[in-house]
C-alpha cells in the first residue's frame, strides 16, 4: 500500500463534549466509527460547555447530536 492511499483512508472525527474524553471513551468512539465508516477514524476532542452533557460527533458532512441541549430543545419544541 502506498503512503498516499493510507492517508486518504484516514478520517477525522471531531467529538465535542463537556468534559475531556477518557482513553476508554476515545477507543470506543474510534471502534464504533471505524465500523460505521469502514475505515480508520482518528478522534479530536473539543470541549463545549454549552452542550450541558452528552456529545456531538462530526465526520465530514456526517453529524450526530447526542447532547443534553438538543434533548431540551426537543422538549421545548414539543410543548409549543
Biopython code that builds the backbone (N, CA, C, O; Angstrom):
import numpy as np
from Bio.PDB.StructureBuilder import StructureBuilder

atoms = [
    (1, "UNK", "N", (0.843, -1.176, 0.000)),
    (1, "UNK", "CA", (0.000, 0.000, 0.000)),
    (1, "UNK", "C", (0.884, 1.233, 0.000)),
    (1, "UNK", "O", (1.869, 1.302, 0.734)),
    (2, "UNK", "N", (0.529, 2.199, -0.821)),
    (2, "UNK", "CA", (1.292, 3.438, -0.896)),
    (2, "UNK", "C", (0.905, 4.357, 0.263)),
    (2, "UNK", "O", (-0.193, 4.261, 0.812)),
    (3, "UNK", "N", (1.822, 5.241, 0.618)),
    (3, "UNK", "CA", (1.568, 6.160, 1.723)),
    (3, "UNK", "C", (0.341, 7.016, 1.451)),
    (3, "UNK", "O", (-0.471, 7.219, 2.353)),
    (4, "UNK", "N", (0.186, 7.516, 0.254)),
    (4, "UNK", "CA", (-0.962, 8.351, -0.093)),
    (4, "UNK", "C", (-2.277, 7.619, 0.063)),
    (4, "UNK", "O", (-3.285, 8.233, 0.413)),
    (5, "UNK", "N", (-2.292, 6.324, -0.187)),
    (5, "UNK", "CA", (-3.514, 5.544, -0.047)),
    (5, "UNK", "C", (-3.926, 5.428, 1.417)),
    (5, "UNK", "O", (-5.109, 5.542, 1.737)),
    (6, "UNK", "N", (-2.967, 5.203, 2.302)),
    (6, "UNK", "CA", (-3.312, 5.063, 3.712)),
    (6, "UNK", "C", (-3.789, 6.383, 4.295)),
    (6, "UNK", "O", (-4.664, 6.394, 5.161)),
    (7, "UNK", "N", (-3.228, 7.498, 3.832)),
    (7, "UNK", "CA", (-3.651, 8.801, 4.324)),
    (7, "UNK", "C", (-5.072, 9.091, 3.863)),
    (7, "UNK", "O", (-5.867, 9.627, 4.635)),
    (8, "UNK", "N", (-5.411, 8.749, 2.625)),
    (8, "UNK", "CA", (-6.748, 9.038, 2.117)),
    (8, "UNK", "C", (-7.811, 8.206, 2.840)),
    (8, "UNK", "O", (-8.979, 8.596, 2.860)),
    (9, "UNK", "N", (-7.436, 7.078, 3.429)),
    (9, "UNK", "CA", (-8.384, 6.227, 4.130)),
    (9, "UNK", "C", (-8.609, 6.664, 5.582)),
    (9, "UNK", "O", (-9.456, 6.094, 6.269)),
    (10, "UNK", "N", (-7.869, 7.654, 6.050)),
    (10, "UNK", "CA", (-7.971, 8.089, 7.436)),
    (10, "UNK", "C", (-8.968, 9.236, 7.547)),
    (10, "UNK", "O", (-8.804, 10.272, 6.901)),
    (11, "UNK", "N", (-9.996, 9.053, 8.361)),
    (11, "UNK", "CA", (-10.979, 10.099, 8.610)),
    (11, "UNK", "C", (-10.732, 10.677, 9.995)),
    (11, "UNK", "O", (-10.205, 10.007, 10.883)),
    (12, "UNK", "N", (-11.121, 11.930, 10.158)),
    (12, "UNK", "CA", (-11.021, 12.578, 11.460)),
    (12, "UNK", "C", (-12.420, 12.883, 11.968)),
    (12, "UNK", "O", (-13.238, 13.456, 11.249)),
    (13, "UNK", "N", (-12.689, 12.501, 13.198)),
    (13, "UNK", "CA", (-13.957, 12.795, 13.858)),
    (13, "UNK", "C", (-13.707, 13.853, 14.922)),
    (13, "UNK", "O", (-12.787, 13.728, 15.730)),
    (14, "UNK", "N", (-14.526, 14.890, 14.918)),
    (14, "UNK", "CA", (-14.465, 15.901, 15.969)),
    (14, "UNK", "C", (-15.585, 15.579, 16.952)),
    (14, "UNK", "O", (-16.769, 15.677, 16.629)),
    (15, "UNK", "N", (-15.180, 15.193, 18.156)),
    (15, "UNK", "CA", (-16.140, 14.870, 19.211)),
    (15, "UNK", "C", (-16.121, 16.025, 20.199)),
    (15, "UNK", "O", (-15.101, 16.312, 20.825)),
    (16, "UNK", "N", (-17.278, 16.687, 20.326)),
    (16, "UNK", "CA", (-17.406, 17.767, 21.302)),
    (16, "UNK", "C", (-18.112, 17.222, 22.529)),
    (16, "UNK", "O", (-19.109, 16.508, 22.431)),
    (17, "UNK", "N", (-17.573, 17.575, 23.687)),
    (17, "UNK", "CA", (-18.143, 17.116, 24.958)),
    (17, "UNK", "C", (-17.886, 18.170, 26.029)),
    (17, "UNK", "O", (-17.069, 19.072, 25.847)),
    (18, "UNK", "N", (-18.592, 18.042, 27.139)),
    (18, "UNK", "CA", (-18.443, 18.997, 28.239)),
    (18, "UNK", "C", (-17.143, 18.764, 28.994)),
    (18, "UNK", "O", (-16.502, 19.713, 29.447)),
    (19, "UNK", "N", (-16.758, 17.512, 29.126)),
    (19, "UNK", "CA", (-15.512, 17.147, 29.811)),
    (19, "UNK", "C", (-14.636, 16.365, 28.842)),
    (19, "UNK", "O", (-15.146, 15.780, 27.886)),
    (20, "UNK", "N", (-13.329, 16.346, 29.071)),
    (20, "UNK", "CA", (-12.447, 15.584, 28.177)),
    (20, "UNK", "C", (-12.807, 14.098, 28.147)),
    (20, "UNK", "O", (-13.191, 13.522, 29.165)),
    (21, "UNK", "N", (-12.681, 13.495, 26.983)),
    (21, "UNK", "CA", (-12.915, 12.056, 26.836)),
    (21, "UNK", "C", (-11.812, 11.278, 27.537)),
    (21, "UNK", "O", (-10.648, 11.680, 27.518)),
    (22, "UNK", "N", (-12.179, 10.177, 28.147)),
    (22, "UNK", "CA", (-11.175, 9.272, 28.722)),
    (22, "UNK", "C", (-10.572, 8.450, 27.580)),
    (22, "UNK", "O", (-11.095, 8.452, 26.465)),
    (23, "UNK", "N", (-9.490, 7.761, 27.857)),
    (23, "UNK", "CA", (-8.872, 6.894, 26.849)),
    (23, "UNK", "C", (-9.857, 5.815, 26.397)),
    (23, "UNK", "O", (-9.919, 5.483, 25.213)),
    (24, "UNK", "N", (-10.613, 5.280, 27.325)),
    (24, "UNK", "CA", (-11.600, 4.253, 27.002)),
    (24, "UNK", "C", (-12.707, 4.786, 26.095)),
    (24, "UNK", "O", (-13.128, 4.107, 25.158)),
    (25, "UNK", "N", (-13.175, 6.000, 26.375)),
    (25, "UNK", "CA", (-14.205, 6.611, 25.537)),
    (25, "UNK", "C", (-13.675, 6.875, 24.125)),
    (25, "UNK", "O", (-14.374, 6.640, 23.139)),
    (26, "UNK", "N", (-12.434, 7.366, 24.039)),
    (26, "UNK", "CA", (-11.818, 7.592, 22.722)),
    (26, "UNK", "C", (-11.759, 6.296, 21.927)),
    (26, "UNK", "O", (-12.115, 6.258, 20.749)),
    (27, "UNK", "N", (-11.303, 5.227, 22.590)),
    (27, "UNK", "CA", (-11.209, 3.924, 21.924)),
    (27, "UNK", "C", (-12.571, 3.441, 21.447)),
    (27, "UNK", "O", (-12.697, 2.908, 20.345)),
    (28, "UNK", "N", (-13.588, 3.629, 22.277)),
    (28, "UNK", "CA", (-14.937, 3.191, 21.896)),
    (28, "UNK", "C", (-15.460, 3.989, 20.698)),
    (28, "UNK", "O", (-16.041, 3.417, 19.776)),
    (29, "UNK", "N", (-15.252, 5.312, 20.712)),
    (29, "UNK", "CA", (-15.649, 6.131, 19.562)),
    (29, "UNK", "C", (-14.918, 5.659, 18.304)),
    (29, "UNK", "O", (-15.536, 5.473, 17.256)),
    (30, "UNK", "N", (-13.600, 5.467, 18.411)),
    (30, "UNK", "CA", (-12.823, 5.027, 17.246)),
    (30, "UNK", "C", (-13.335, 3.693, 16.708)),
    (30, "UNK", "O", (-13.466, 3.524, 15.496)),
    (31, "UNK", "N", (-13.624, 2.748, 17.600)),
    (31, "UNK", "CA", (-14.089, 1.429, 17.178)),
    (31, "UNK", "C", (-15.454, 1.526, 16.484)),
    (31, "UNK", "O", (-15.641, 0.963, 15.405)),
    (32, "UNK", "N", (-16.401, 2.233, 17.095)),
    (32, "UNK", "CA", (-17.749, 2.329, 16.526)),
    (32, "UNK", "C", (-17.750, 3.096, 15.209)),
    (32, "UNK", "O", (-18.463, 2.729, 14.274)),
    (33, "UNK", "N", (-16.954, 4.158, 15.133)),
    (33, "UNK", "CA", (-16.903, 4.936, 13.894)),
    (33, "UNK", "C", (-16.178, 4.166, 12.790)),
    (33, "UNK", "O", (-16.517, 4.310, 11.615)),
    (34, "UNK", "N", (-15.189, 3.355, 13.149)),
    (34, "UNK", "CA", (-14.499, 2.515, 12.164)),
    (34, "UNK", "C", (-15.493, 1.527, 11.546)),
    (34, "UNK", "O", (-15.472, 1.301, 10.336)),
    (35, "UNK", "N", (-16.358, 0.945, 12.370)),
    (35, "UNK", "CA", (-17.377, 0.022, 11.870)),
    (35, "UNK", "C", (-18.375, 0.779, 10.975)),
    (35, "UNK", "O", (-18.744, 0.297, 9.904)),
    (36, "UNK", "N", (-18.799, 1.947, 11.418)),
    (36, "UNK", "CA", (-19.781, 2.739, 10.675)),
    (36, "UNK", "C", (-19.265, 3.180, 9.311)),
    (36, "UNK", "O", (-19.981, 3.093, 8.314)),
    (37, "UNK", "N", (-18.011, 3.658, 9.267)),
    (37, "UNK", "CA", (-17.464, 4.208, 8.029)),
    (37, "UNK", "C", (-16.618, 3.218, 7.237)),
    (37, "UNK", "O", (-16.276, 3.475, 6.083)),
    (38, "UNK", "N", (-16.278, 2.081, 7.854)),
    (38, "UNK", "CA", (-15.493, 1.077, 7.146)),
    (38, "UNK", "C", (-14.051, 1.458, 6.929)),
    (38, "UNK", "O", (-13.392, 0.919, 6.040)),
    (39, "UNK", "N", (-13.550, 2.378, 7.725)),
    (39, "UNK", "CA", (-12.150, 2.796, 7.645)),
    (39, "UNK", "C", (-11.713, 3.403, 8.971)),
    (39, "UNK", "O", (-12.537, 3.717, 9.830)),
    (40, "UNK", "N", (-10.410, 3.560, 9.120)),
    (40, "UNK", "CA", (-9.855, 4.100, 10.366)),
    (40, "UNK", "C", (-10.337, 5.530, 10.593)),
    (40, "UNK", "O", (-10.445, 6.321, 9.655)),
    (41, "UNK", "N", (-10.623, 5.846, 11.852)),
    (41, "UNK", "CA", (-11.069, 7.186, 12.237)),
    (41, "UNK", "C", (-10.240, 7.643, 13.428)),
    (41, "UNK", "O", (-10.103, 6.916, 14.412)),
    (42, "UNK", "N", (-9.689, 8.844, 13.339)),
    (42, "UNK", "CA", (-8.989, 9.419, 14.485)),
    (42, "UNK", "C", (-9.932, 10.404, 15.171)),
    (42, "UNK", "O", (-10.790, 11.014, 14.532)),
    (43, "UNK", "N", (-9.757, 10.546, 16.471)),
    (43, "UNK", "CA", (-10.641, 11.382, 17.277)),
    (43, "UNK", "C", (-9.930, 12.659, 17.688)),
    (43, "UNK", "O", (-8.802, 12.629, 18.181)),
    (44, "UNK", "N", (-10.606, 13.781, 17.479)),
    (44, "UNK", "CA", (-10.191, 15.064, 18.027)),
    (44, "UNK", "C", (-11.279, 15.469, 19.010)),
    (44, "UNK", "O", (-12.448, 15.557, 18.634)),
    (45, "UNK", "N", (-10.915, 15.716, 20.254)),
    (45, "UNK", "CA", (-11.892, 16.069, 21.286)),
    (45, "UNK", "C", (-11.832, 17.562, 21.557)),
    (45, "UNK", "O", (-10.775, 18.103, 21.882)),
    (46, "UNK", "N", (-12.980, 18.226, 21.419)),
    (46, "UNK", "CA", (-13.100, 19.646, 21.729)),
    (46, "UNK", "C", (-14.103, 19.801, 22.859)),
    (46, "UNK", "O", (-15.133, 19.128, 22.879)),
    (47, "UNK", "N", (-13.801, 20.686, 23.796)),
    (47, "UNK", "CA", (-14.710, 20.918, 24.916)),
    (47, "UNK", "C", (-15.719, 21.997, 24.548)),
    (47, "UNK", "O", (-15.368, 23.017, 23.954)),
    (48, "UNK", "N", (-16.988, 21.756, 24.911)),
    (48, "UNK", "CA", (-18.072, 22.700, 24.627)),
    (48, "UNK", "C", (-19.048, 22.648, 25.796)),
    (48, "UNK", "O", (-19.913, 21.774, 25.851)),
    (49, "UNK", "N", (-18.910, 23.567, 26.709)),
    (49, "UNK", "CA", (-19.734, 23.583, 27.928)),
    (49, "UNK", "C", (-21.209, 23.862, 27.619)),
    (49, "UNK", "O", (-22.073, 23.548, 28.437)),
    (50, "UNK", "N", (-21.507, 24.441, 26.467)),
    (50, "UNK", "CA", (-22.895, 24.749, 26.109)),
    (50, "UNK", "C", (-23.725, 23.487, 25.855)),
    (50, "UNK", "O", (-24.954, 23.559, 25.841)),
    (51, "UNK", "N", (-23.085, 22.344, 25.655)),
    (51, "UNK", "CA", (-23.823, 21.105, 25.433)),
    (51, "UNK", "C", (-24.544, 20.637, 26.687)),
    (51, "UNK", "O", (-25.510, 19.879, 26.596)),
    (52, "UNK", "N", (-24.096, 21.071, 27.847)),
    (52, "UNK", "CA", (-24.615, 20.702, 29.168)),
    (52, "UNK", "C", (-24.331, 19.256, 29.549)),
    (52, "UNK", "O", (-24.254, 18.952, 30.740)),
    (53, "UNK", "N", (-24.175, 18.374, 28.608)),
    (53, "UNK", "CA", (-23.902, 16.957, 28.821)),
    (53, "UNK", "C", (-24.009, 16.247, 27.489)),
    (53, "UNK", "O", (-24.464, 16.836, 26.509)),
    (54, "UNK", "N", (-23.601, 15.004, 27.439)),
    (54, "UNK", "CA", (-23.636, 14.260, 26.188)),
    (54, "UNK", "C", (-22.491, 14.669, 25.273)),
    (54, "UNK", "O", (-21.423, 15.076, 25.730)),
    (55, "UNK", "N", (-22.740, 14.549, 23.955)),
    (55, "UNK", "CA", (-21.669, 14.835, 22.994)),
    (55, "UNK", "C", (-22.252, 15.070, 21.608)),
    (55, "UNK", "O", (-23.410, 14.751, 21.341)),
    (56, "UNK", "N", (-21.431, 15.630, 20.739)),
    (56, "UNK", "CA", (-21.722, 15.681, 19.307)),
    (56, "UNK", "C", (-20.519, 15.093, 18.585)),
    (56, "UNK", "O", (-19.395, 15.138, 19.085)),
    (57, "UNK", "N", (-20.771, 14.538, 17.398)),
    (57, "UNK", "CA", (-19.701, 13.971, 16.587)),
    (57, "UNK", "C", (-19.866, 14.461, 15.156)),
    (57, "UNK", "O", (-20.962, 14.392, 14.599)),
    (58, "UNK", "N", (-18.785, 14.957, 14.558)),
    (58, "UNK", "CA", (-18.799, 15.349, 13.154)),
    (58, "UNK", "C", (-17.662, 14.643, 12.442)),
    (58, "UNK", "O", (-16.507, 14.702, 12.862)),
    (59, "UNK", "N", (-18.019, 13.967, 11.345)),
    (59, "UNK", "CA", (-17.039, 13.354, 10.452)),
    (59, "UNK", "C", (-17.415, 13.835, 9.053)),
    (59, "UNK", "O", (-18.369, 13.338, 8.455)),
    (60, "UNK", "N", (-16.664, 14.800, 8.540)),
    (60, "UNK", "CA", (-17.011, 15.384, 7.246)),
    (60, "UNK", "C", (-18.388, 16.024, 7.314)),
    (60, "UNK", "O", (-18.629, 16.881, 8.164)),
    (61, "UNK", "N", (-19.296, 15.619, 6.429)),
    (61, "UNK", "CA", (-20.662, 16.151, 6.411)),
    (61, "UNK", "C", (-21.598, 15.412, 7.361)),
    (61, "UNK", "O", (-22.710, 15.876, 7.614)),
    (62, "UNK", "N", (-21.165, 14.270, 7.889)),
    (62, "UNK", "CA", (-21.988, 13.462, 8.783)),
    (62, "UNK", "C", (-21.952, 14.058, 10.182)),
    (62, "UNK", "O", (-20.887, 14.437, 10.670)),
    (63, "UNK", "N", (-23.126, 14.145, 10.838)),
    (63, "UNK", "CA", (-23.203, 14.765, 12.160)),
    (63, "UNK", "C", (-24.163, 13.988, 13.049)),
    (63, "UNK", "O", (-25.246, 13.596, 12.612)),
    (64, "UNK", "N", (-23.761, 13.767, 14.301)),
    (64, "UNK", "CA", (-24.599, 13.131, 15.303)),
    (64, "UNK", "C", (-24.661, 14.044, 16.520)),
    (64, "UNK", "O", (-23.626, 14.454, 17.045)),
    (65, "UNK", "N", (-25.866, 14.360, 16.968)),
    (65, "UNK", "CA", (-26.044, 15.214, 18.146)),
    (65, "UNK", "C", (-26.712, 14.402, 19.251)),
    (65, "UNK", "O", (-27.908, 14.119, 19.188)),
    (66, "UNK", "N", (-25.935, 14.034, 20.254)),
    (66, "UNK", "CA", (-26.439, 13.297, 21.413)),
    (66, "UNK", "C", (-26.214, 14.139, 22.668)),
    (66, "UNK", "O", (-25.788, 13.634, 23.707)),
    (67, "UNK", "N", (-26.514, 15.443, 22.546)),
    (67, "UNK", "CA", (-26.265, 16.371, 23.652)),
    (67, "UNK", "C", (-27.530, 16.610, 24.465)),
    (67, "UNK", "O", (-28.642, 16.410, 23.977)),
    (68, "UNK", "N", (-27.350, 17.036, 25.696)),
    (68, "UNK", "CA", (-28.466, 17.376, 26.572)),
    (68, "UNK", "C", (-29.191, 18.595, 26.030)),
    (68, "UNK", "O", (-30.418, 18.660, 26.091)),
    (69, "UNK", "N", (-28.453, 19.561, 25.502)),
    (69, "UNK", "CA", (-29.083, 20.775, 24.986)),
    (69, "UNK", "C", (-30.040, 20.441, 23.838)),
    (69, "UNK", "O", (-31.090, 21.071, 23.712)),
    (70, "UNK", "N", (-29.693, 19.466, 23.006)),
    (70, "UNK", "CA", (-30.589, 19.036, 21.925)),
    (70, "UNK", "C", (-31.853, 18.399, 22.494)),
    (70, "UNK", "O", (-32.957, 18.655, 22.013)),
    (71, "UNK", "N", (-31.685, 17.573, 23.517)),
    (71, "UNK", "CA", (-32.846, 16.949, 24.155)),
    (71, "UNK", "C", (-33.777, 17.993, 24.757)),
    (71, "UNK", "O", (-34.998, 17.884, 24.638)),
    (72, "UNK", "N", (-33.204, 19.002, 25.400)),
    (72, "UNK", "CA", (-34.020, 20.067, 25.983)),
    (72, "UNK", "C", (-34.742, 20.856, 24.889)),
    (72, "UNK", "O", (-35.893, 21.255, 25.064)),
    (73, "UNK", "N", (-34.070, 21.078, 23.770)),
    (73, "UNK", "CA", (-34.690, 21.796, 22.655)),
    (73, "UNK", "C", (-35.865, 21.000, 22.092)),
    (73, "UNK", "O", (-36.900, 21.575, 21.753)),
    (74, "UNK", "N", (-35.710, 19.679, 21.990)),
    (74, "UNK", "CA", (-36.799, 18.825, 21.501)),
    (74, "UNK", "C", (-38.011, 18.893, 22.438)),
    (74, "UNK", "O", (-39.150, 18.926, 21.972)),
    (75, "UNK", "N", (-37.774, 18.914, 23.737)),
    (75, "UNK", "CA", (-38.864, 19.013, 24.709)),
    (75, "UNK", "C", (-39.547, 20.369, 24.565)),
    (75, "UNK", "O", (-40.775, 20.459, 24.561)),
    (76, "UNK", "N", (-38.757, 21.404, 24.448)),
    (76, "UNK", "CA", (-39.319, 22.759, 24.294)),
    (76, "UNK", "C", (-40.183, 22.834, 23.040)),
    (76, "UNK", "O", (-41.284, 23.385, 23.071)),
    (77, "UNK", "N", (-39.683, 22.278, 21.934)),
    (77, "UNK", "CA", (-40.423, 22.294, 20.671)),
    (77, "UNK", "C", (-41.730, 21.512, 20.770)),
    (77, "UNK", "O", (-42.727, 21.892, 20.158)),
    (78, "UNK", "N", (-41.731, 20.429, 21.532)),
    (78, "UNK", "CA", (-42.941, 19.610, 21.658)),
    (78, "UNK", "C", (-44.016, 20.303, 22.495)),
    (78, "UNK", "O", (-45.193, 19.954, 22.405)),
    (79, "UNK", "N", (-43.620, 21.271, 23.298)),
    (79, "UNK", "CA", (-44.575, 21.992, 24.151)),
    (79, "UNK", "C", (-45.204, 23.195, 23.451)),
    (79, "UNK", "O", (-46.090, 23.841, 24.010)),
    (80, "UNK", "N", (-44.764, 23.496, 22.256)),
    (80, "UNK", "CA", (-45.307, 24.650, 21.518)),
    (80, "UNK", "C", (-46.659, 24.349, 20.952)),
    (80, "UNK", "O", (-47.262, 25.204, 20.304)),
]
sb = StructureBuilder()
sb.init_structure("model")
sb.init_model(0)
sb.init_chain("A")
sb.init_seg("    ")
for serial, (resi, resn, name, xyz) in enumerate(atoms, 1):
    if name == "N":
        sb.init_residue(resn, " ", resi, " ")
    sb.init_atom(name, np.array(xyz, "f"), 0.0, 1.0, " ", f" {name:<3s}", serial, name[0])
structure = sb.get_structure()
